[in-house]
Amino acid sequence: MSPLVELNLALLLFLPWFLVLGVLFCVFPRTPRGVARRVYDLVALVLSFAAFVATIHWAQASADISHGHMWGQILATAVGYGVFLAVLGVAFALRARLLRGR
């Protein structure tokens, strides 16, 4: 396997699911729908994605491969997905508070 593909395998496997979660994050709740909401949603998705990429690279670099080379991929996938959901969840909760008055 190519080293670039191996480093970003978790990213390649999760891209379709992140697309689904991103669309759901932007669609619900249906109101309010202004420019501020669209910008906030875009920034939140970019931050979630960036946190995921940084986490998978960190996890693969720090994984103990004495139990097998695949452990780096497993750790990167588990930790990266958790970080993506955590950032998106915090953004979802903050969105309700920040954009309530608009």
Backbone hydrogen bonds, N-H to C=O, Kabsch-Sander energy under -0.5 kcal/mol:
donor,donor_aa,acceptor,acceptor_aa,energy
6,E,2,S,-2.8
7,L,3,P,-2.1
8,N,4,L,-1.5
9,L,6,E,-0.8
12,L,8,N,-2.3
13,L,9,L,-2.3
14,F,10,A,-1.9
15,L,11,L,-1.4
18,F,14,F,-2.8
19,L,15,L,-2.0
20,V,16,P,-1.8
21,L,17,W,-2.6
22,G,18,F,-2.6
23,V,19,L,-2.2
24,L,20,V,-2.3
25,F,21,L,-2.4
26,C,22,G,-2.0
27,V,23,V,-2.0
28,F,24,L,-2.2
38,R,34,G,-1.8
39,V,35,V,-2.6
40,Y,36,A,-2.5
41,D,37,R,-2.6
42,L,38,R,-2.2
43,V,39,V,-2.6
44,A,40,Y,-2.6
45,L,41,D,-2.3
46,V,42,L,-2.3
47,L,43,V,-2.6
48,S,44,A,-2.3
49,F,45,L,-2.3
50,A,46,V,-2.7
51,A,47,L,-2.4
52,F,48,S,-2.0
53,V,49,F,-2.5
54,A,50,A,-2.5
55,T,51,A,-2.2
56,I,52,F,-2.6
57,H,53,V,-1.9
58,W,54,A,-2.1
59,A,55,T,-3.0
60,Q,56,I,-2.1
61,A,57,H,-1.7
62,S,58,W,-1.9
63,A,59,A,-0.9
65,I,63,A,-0.8
67,H,64,D,-0.7
68,G,65,I,-1.4
71,W,68,G,-1.1
72,G,69,H,-0.9
74,I,70,M,-2.1
75,L,71,W,-2.8
76,A,72,G,-2.3
77,T,73,Q,-2.4
78,A,74,I,-2.3
79,V,75,L,-2.6
80,G,76,A,-2.2
81,Y,77,T,-2.0
82,G,78,A,-1.7
83,V,79,V,-2.3
84,F,80,G,-2.4
85,L,81,Y,-2.4
86,A,82,G,-2.2
87,V,83,V,-2.6
88,L,84,F,-2.3
89,G,85,L,-2.5
90,V,86,A,-2.4
91,A,87,V,-2.3
92,F,88,L,-2.0
93,A,89,G,-2.2
94,L,90,V,-2.6
95,R,91,A,-2.1
96,A,92,F,-1.2
97,R,93,A,-1.0
98,L,94,L,-3.2
99,L,95,R,-2.2
100,R,97,R,-0.6
102,R,99,L,-0.8
